[in-house]
Amino acid sequence: MAEAVRKIDIDKIEKYLSNLELTTSPIDFEKIKQNYIREIGVEKVILKLKASKDIGLGHLSRMITLGRILKEAGTDILFAINDFEYAKERLMDENLGFEVNRFDSDETFIDYLVEKYDPDVLVVDEKKQYSTDDIKRWQKHARFISLDFIGEGYEVCDRIIMPNAHFEKEKYPTFNNIAWGWDWVLINKEVFKLKPKTELPQKINKIVITTGGSDPTGMLFKFLDWLKGCRRDVLILIGDTFKHKERLRSLGLPGNFKTLPYRPSRLLEGDIALSTFGVTVYELIYLNMPFMCVGHTKENRDGCKILSKRCKLINSLKTDG
């Protein structure tokens, strides 16, 4: 069902869905909870992450989900974050404690955290390469778990958790510390409260678009180009830190295109969704929501293609860059 043209053929998608049988979602929250509790434990844990309008909010949302899982199991947790106002507000709203990095480097910040809090486990969710020497130094005090990142020399990590089902383990033959798959997927905790769809649409009357919390590269506008002339209702869900509000307002979209603040429950309002690749695609899979996705980086484009082979609800859209 690969789509190479610059226009989305809704009739073609309807025909595809009419021949598709809906199966039970492969994402089981109870299994996910037990995996993380067993792996990380219920002692003292520091959860380190970065979030911003440029990085996006996916790391923050899934780490809040992880924090809630651990806290409800009795774990003493502390978040370690960069100085980003939205992240601070989210954590305060969730009543989750945090420290903000006031140092010149992440390494110095972790040294400070280890000395001050003496954690049993460090969980780091960042696209950042830490040196083997630094990791080994921190391991004298705590287990080191890398979430969603494999760096050079990361064979020394106590555990690497890839919270997705599009990982290619065969690319890492020297690693024996990697956990991945459907039972490690972390998504927005609010999505787990929703009831997944129980049947596929016979007709596509409404399309939902979601491009993450900030949409760093403006992928929304590519979707809108592909939908020019579309007569179905289009619901555009805008994240809390969306970067392109003025540009969106300037488009003068037709009346069947409506813009609303993102809420997880609004994903279910559509018959299909268009999404950028990331945490949101797993939220759509959990909700049994058929969708088309696009990756704005090579890593994400590769992830789209792999996941589209492992889940029939997803179609990987090709882009020109």
Secondary structure as GFF3:
##gff-version 3
##sequence-region A 1 321
A	DSSP	alpha_helix	10	18	.	.	.	ID=ss1
A	DSSP	alpha_helix	29	40	.	.	.	ID=ss2
A	DSSP	beta_strand	44	49	.	.	.	ID=ss3
A	DSSP	alpha_helix	58	72	.	.	.	ID=ss4
A	DSSP	beta_strand	76	81	.	.	.	ID=ss5
A	DSSP	alpha_helix	85	93	.	.	.	ID=ss6
A	DSSP	beta_strand	98	100	.	.	.	ID=ss7
A	DSSP	alpha_helix	106	117	.	.	.	ID=ss8
A	DSSP	beta_strand	121	125	.	.	.	ID=ss9
A	DSSP	alpha_helix	132	139	.	.	.	ID=ss10
A	DSSP	beta_strand	143	147	.	.	.	ID=ss11
A	DSSP	three_ten_helix	154	156	.	.	.	ID=ss12
A	DSSP	beta_strand	159	162	.	.	.	ID=ss13
A	DSSP	three_ten_helix	169	171	.	.	.	ID=ss14
A	DSSP	beta_strand	178	180	.	.	.	ID=ss15
A	DSSP	three_ten_helix	182	184	.	.	.	ID=ss16
A	DSSP	three_ten_helix	191	193	.	.	.	ID=ss17
A	DSSP	beta_strand	206	210	.	.	.	ID=ss18
A	DSSP	alpha_helix	219	226	.	.	.	ID=ss19
A	DSSP	beta_strand	233	238	.	.	.	ID=ss20
A	DSSP	alpha_helix	245	249	.	.	.	ID=ss21
A	DSSP	beta_strand	257	261	.	.	.	ID=ss22
A	DSSP	three_ten_helix	264	269	.	.	.	ID=ss23
A	DSSP	beta_strand	272	276	.	.	.	ID=ss24
A	DSSP	alpha_helix	279	286	.	.	.	ID=ss25
A	DSSP	beta_strand	291	294	.	.	.	ID=ss26
A	DSSP	alpha_helix	298	310	.	.	.	ID=ss27
A	DSSP	beta_strand	314	316	.	.	.	ID=ss28
###
